[in-house]
Amino acid sequence: MNVLDFNDGKETSATQGAYLRLRELILNGQLKPGEKLKIEQLRGLLNTGASPVREALSLLTSDMLVERLDQRGFRAAPVSRSNFNEILMLRCNMEEEALRASLANADAAWEEALVLAHHRMQKASKQRSSDFELAHKAFHMALLAKADLPLLARYCDQLYDLNIRYRFLAAGVSSYGERSIEAEHQGIFEAALERNADLAALLLKDHYKRTGQYLGRQFED
């Protein structure tokens, strides 16, 4: 998110707060796909002014989480199986490139950060902590952190959020079946530490595709 620098501090803070809260509500499905986002209703929900809400919605259009409806305002971006499949395809391709570049540039500082991110994710998972999703994203982004490709990193970050929205929306529909997410993460982690780019990329894409097979069935075009 880029809040315009010429805003005064108070307005910038209000806009950022509105942006973060609306983003959370859209990602976790409390604001449903396709739902009309009315400024006055959101003002009451967020306890803020119309201007920060409008600015936040405009920022969220750049994140592809909100759509502008010409002169009719805004709505939460709709979802569909085809949209999810496109996100999955782009995520696999882009993260493979970023992962390979990151492993090629990997150093001791990157390795230490990855070990810490993996530990925090494991701990949050075992404790069933509400921080798991943050730790999960931090681990996946830590894998790519040494790519030194800022545009690609930005797209990977955005695609992660678009994908996690589908996971939240599908939560509770059915289980993943016979599958160990922890083991999949462990395999990716170990291959990355060994700087085995081919294996790490293969395991990462397989991890995403397994999730994709489950999630893709939950949505229709």
N, C-alpha and C positions, 0 to 999 in steps of 0.2 A: 504494500500500500504506500502511495506517495501522497502525503497531505501537503497542499500548496504552502510554500514557505512564506508567502505574503500574508497569510492569515495571522491574526494576533494569537498569543499563546492560549488564551481561554477558549477561543473558537476552535483552534487546532485540537486541543485536548477533548473538547466535546465531540468533534467530528471523529476523532480516533476512537473514543469510547463507543460512539454509536456504530461505527464500522465494525469494531471487534465483536460487539454484542449481536448485531444483525448477522454477521458472518457465522457466529456460533449457532444462532437459531436456525439458519438455513442449512448449515452442515449437519446438524443433529435432527433435522426434520420437523422441528417445532413450527417453523414456517414452511408450509407444504409446497411441493413442486407445483408451479403454475399459479400459486396464490397471489392475488392482487395485494400489493404493498402500498397501503394508503398512508400518506404522510401524517394525517391527524391521528390515526390509530397508533402509528409507530411512535409518535411524540409522547402519547400517554404511556405506552409500554416501556419506553426508554427514559421517560421523565427528562426530556430535553427539548430543545427548540426545533422548529421546522427546518432551519438552515442546516444544522449538523446532520439531520436525518437525510435531507436531500443530497448533501455532499457525500454522505456515506453510501447511499444507494448508487450514486454515480461511480464511486470507487469500486463498488461491488460488481458493476457491469464489466469493468476491466478484468475482474476475476472470473467472469462468466458464471457467476452465481445469481445474478439479477439481470433481467431483460428490460430495456426501455420500450414502452408501448407507444411510440410516436407522441401524440398529444394526450394520451390516456394514462400516463403515469408509469408505474413500474410493476413487475411481478417477479416472484421467485422463479428462477430458470426451471423449465420443465425437465423431466427425465424420460429416458426411453432406452430400450435395449440397444438400438443402433448407436445412440450417444455413448452408452457405457462401453460398447465394443470398440468404438473409436478411441476413447480415453485409454482403454487397456492396450490397444495396439501402439498408440503414441508413447505411452508410459514404458512399455517393454523396449521399444526402439531407442528412445531418448536416454533412458536410464542405463541401458547397455553401453551406449557411447560414453556417458558420464562416468560410469563405473570403470571402464577400461582406462579412461584418461586419468581418473583418480588413482588407480592402482599403479599406473606408470609413473606418477609423480609422488607416490607414497613415501612418507618419511616417519621418523620416530614420533613426532608430535601428532601426526595423523593417526598412527597406530594407537597411541595412548588415548586419544579422544574417542576412537572407535571402541576400544575396550571398555571405557567408562560408559559410553552410550549403550552398549550391549548389556552391561551389568545393570544399569538403571532400568532398562526395559524388562530384563528378567525379574528383577526385584518387584517392579510394579505389577507384572503379570502374576507372580506367585501370591502377592498380597491383594490381588484383585482391586488395585488402587484406581481411583478416578483419574490419576495421572498417566495411566497406561498409554492412552492415545498420543499424548504429548511425547512420552518416552519412545513409543513405537516410531513416530515420525522422525524424532531426533536420531534414532539408530539408522533409519534408511537414508536420511540426509547426510549422516556422518560417513556412510560408505562412499558418497559422491563428493565429499567436501574438498578433496585435493585435485579435482579436475581442472580448476582454474579456468573454467568456462562459464562466466557469470550469466550470460543469456540462457544457456542450456540449464544451468542450475535454477534459474527463475522458472523456466517452463516445467522442470521436474517437480519443483515445489508446488506449483499451481495444479499440475496433474494429480499429485498426491491428494490435495484437498478435494478436487472434483471426484476422485475415486472414493475417498473416505465418506463422502456424502451418500454414495450408493450403499456403502456398508452400513451406515447408520439407518438408512431407510429400510434395509432388508433385515435388520436386527430382529431376532425373535421369530422370523418366519419359519426357519428350519435350521438344522445344525449343518456343520461342514462335513459331517460324516467321519469316516475313518481317516483321520489326518492329525499330525502333530505339528502345529504351527511353531512350537518351540524348537522342534528338531529342524525344521526348515530354516529358521533363523540361525540356528547353530551352524548348520552346514554352510550357509552364505558367509557367516562371520569367519569361520575357520579358513575357507577358501580365500577370502579377502586378506586375512593375515598372512597367508602363505604367498600372496601376490599372484595367485593362480587366476588370471583374468578370464580364461575360457571357462573354467569350472564355476567361478563366482557368477559370471554372467548367465550361464546355463541355469544354475540353481535359482538365481534371482527371477529370471523370466518364468521358470517353472512355478515358483512361489506365487507370482502374480496370476499366471494362467489358471492355477488350481482355484484360487479365489474367484477368478473371473468366471469359471465354469459354474460355480455356485450362484454368484450374484446375477449373472446374465439371465438365469432362469426366472428371476423374481420380477422382471420388468418386461413390459410389452411395448411395441411401437404403436 
